[in-house]
Amino acid sequence: MHSETTKLNDVLYLVPDRFGDERGFFSECWNKRVFEELGVTCDWVQDNHSLSLEAPTLRGLHFQAPPHAQDKLVRCGRGSLFDVAVDIRKGSPTYGQWVGYELSAENGAQLFIPKGFLHGFVTLEPNTEIVYKCSDYYNREADGVVRYDCPELAIDWPLGGATPVLSQKDSTASGLSEFVSPFTYRS
């Protein structure tokens, strides 16, 4: 597995090896030993799978507050998407900074997003599926959101001038300046 640290120290960009022939390919997306060598020691408890019919559908920026905070390992099962992580750990030297990567069924890339980060994505083509592991169970009371187009974050979403398809929750979210983070940076 090829791995790269990102400008947000704890977020990892990963590309699993693929072994292909005329039938297609095989890829090992998660292996406990390999991830432990990379410093990722999550106990995955939930797998999520989401389909977005239209492009650009934008979901996020979401988080789960402690004590139900979630680490996530994100990949694209079909189509392509632009996946974003934003540091929201109070006291972090990268607080409010973001990274974004194209994840696609074709490139097989994954993004590891630890607790203390917002997560969101926009689909780049119709019928895009996102698949991700979570280290804690979903909890409605711990669910949080920050507005995707918040000026303080200035995320460069690849929308090509189009208006994204949003949920009610995402379209009415507050910006970062109104947000009080439940996370604290630990060096």
C-alpha positions in Angstrom: 0.0 0.0 0.0 1.3 3.4 -0.9 0.7 6.0 1.8 1.3 9.8 2.0 0.9 12.2 4.9 -1.0 15.3 4.0 -0.5 18.9 5.1 -3.0 18.0 7.9 -0.6 15.8 9.8 -3.0 13.0 11.0 -4.9 12.7 7.7 -3.5 10.0 5.4 -3.9 9.6 1.6 -3.6 5.9 0.8 -3.6 3.9 -2.5 -3.9 0.1 -2.0 -2.0 -2.1 -4.5 -4.2 -3.6 -7.2 -3.5 -6.9 -8.8 -5.3 -7.3 -12.2 -5.8 -9.5 -15.1 -8.4 -10.0 -17.8 -11.1 -10.7 -15.2 -10.6 -7.4 -13.4 -8.6 -6.7 -10.2 -8.1 -7.6 -6.5 -7.2 -5.0 -3.9 -6.8 -5.3 -0.1 -8.4 -2.0 1.2 -7.8 -2.6 4.9 -5.3 -4.8 6.7 -4.9 -4.4 10.5 -1.2 -5.0 10.5 -0.5 -2.6 7.6 -2.6 0.1 9.1 -1.0 -0.3 12.6 2.4 0.2 10.9 1.0 3.5 9.6 -0.1 4.4 13.1 -3.8 3.8 12.5 -5.1 1.6 15.4 -8.9 2.0 15.0 -11.4 -0.6 16.0 -13.8 -0.3 13.1 -17.4 -0.9 14.2 -19.5 0.3 11.3 -19.3 0.3 7.5 -21.4 2.9 5.6 -22.3 2.9 1.9 -23.9 5.9 0.2 -25.2 6.4 -3.4 -25.6 9.9 -4.9 -27.6 9.8 -8.1 -26.8 13.3 -9.3 -23.6 15.2 -9.8 -22.7 17.4 -8.1 -24.2 16.1 -4.9 -22.4 17.6 -1.9 -22.6 16.0 1.6 -21.0 17.6 4.5 -19.1 19.0 6.3 -20.0 16.5 9.0 -18.6 15.2 12.3 -19.6 13.2 15.4 -18.8 14.9 18.7 -17.2 13.1 21.6 -17.9 10.7 23.2 -19.1 9.3 19.8 -16.4 10.9 17.6 -15.4 8.8 14.6 -12.3 8.0 12.7 -13.2 7.3 9.0 -11.5 5.4 6.2 -13.1 6.6 3.0 -13.1 5.2 -0.5 -15.2 5.4 -3.7 -16.9 2.2 -4.8 -18.3 3.6 -8.1 -17.8 6.8 -10.0 -15.7 9.6 -8.5 -15.8 12.2 -5.8 -13.8 15.0 -4.3 -13.2 14.1 -0.6 -12.4 16.8 2.0 -11.1 16.8 5.6 -11.0 20.0 7.7 -9.1 20.3 11.0 -11.4 21.5 13.8 -9.2 20.6 16.8 -9.0 23.7 19.1 -5.3 24.7 19.5 -4.1 22.8 16.4 -1.5 24.6 14.3 -3.7 23.6 11.2 -7.1 24.5 12.7 -9.5 25.5 9.9 -7.2 24.2 7.2 -8.4 21.6 4.7 -7.2 18.9 2.3 -9.1 17.5 -0.6 -8.4 14.5 -2.9 -10.2 12.9 -5.8 -11.2 9.4 -4.9 -12.6 7.2 -7.7 -13.4 3.6 -8.4 -10.7 3.8 -11.0 -7.8 5.1 -8.8 -8.8 3.1 -5.7 -7.4 5.8 -3.4 -8.6 6.2 0.2 -8.5 8.9 2.8 -8.0 8.2 6.5 -9.8 11.0 8.5 -9.2 10.9 12.3 -11.4 12.2 15.0 -11.4 16.0 15.2 -11.9 16.6 11.5 -14.9 17.6 9.5 -15.6 15.4 6.5 -17.4 16.1 3.3 -17.5 15.2 -0.4 -18.9 16.3 -3.7 -19.7 13.8 -6.4 -18.0 14.4 -9.8 -20.2 12.1 -11.8 -23.7 10.6 -11.5 -24.4 7.4 -9.6 -21.3 7.7 -7.4 -21.0 5.5 -4.4 -18.9 6.2 -1.3 -17.9 3.5 1.1 -16.4 4.2 4.5 -15.5 2.5 7.8 -16.2 4.3 11.1 -14.6 3.7 14.5 -17.8 4.5 16.5 -21.5 4.0 15.9 -23.6 6.8 14.5 -25.3 8.8 17.3 -28.0 11.4 16.3 -27.3 13.6 19.4 -23.5 13.7 18.5 -24.2 14.6 14.9 -22.8 18.0 13.8 -22.3 20.0 10.6 -20.5 23.1 9.4 -21.5 24.9 6.2 -19.6 23.6 3.1 -19.2 27.0 1.5 -18.0 28.8 4.7 -15.8 31.7 3.7 -13.4 31.1 6.6 -12.6 27.7 5.1 -12.5 28.7 1.4 -12.7 25.1 0.2 -12.1 24.9 -3.5 -14.9 22.5 -4.3 -14.7 21.4 -8.0 -18.3 22.4 -8.9 -17.5 23.9 -12.3 -20.0 26.7 -11.7 -22.9 24.3 -10.9 -25.1 24.5 -7.8 -24.6 21.4 -5.7 -27.5 19.2 -4.6 -27.7 19.5 -0.8 -29.7 18.1 2.1 -31.8 20.4 4.3 -29.3 19.9 7.1 -26.3 20.8 5.0 -28.0 23.9 3.3 -28.9 25.4 6.7 -25.6 24.7 8.6 -23.6 27.5 10.3 -20.1 28.6 9.3 -16.9 28.1 11.2 -17.1 31.5 13.0 -20.3 30.4 14.7 -19.0 27.0 15.6 -17.6 25.9 18.9 -15.5 22.8 18.4 -15.8 19.9 20.8 -12.3 18.7 19.9 -8.9 19.7 21.4 -5.6 19.3 19.7 -3.1 17.0 21.5 0.5 17.2 20.2 
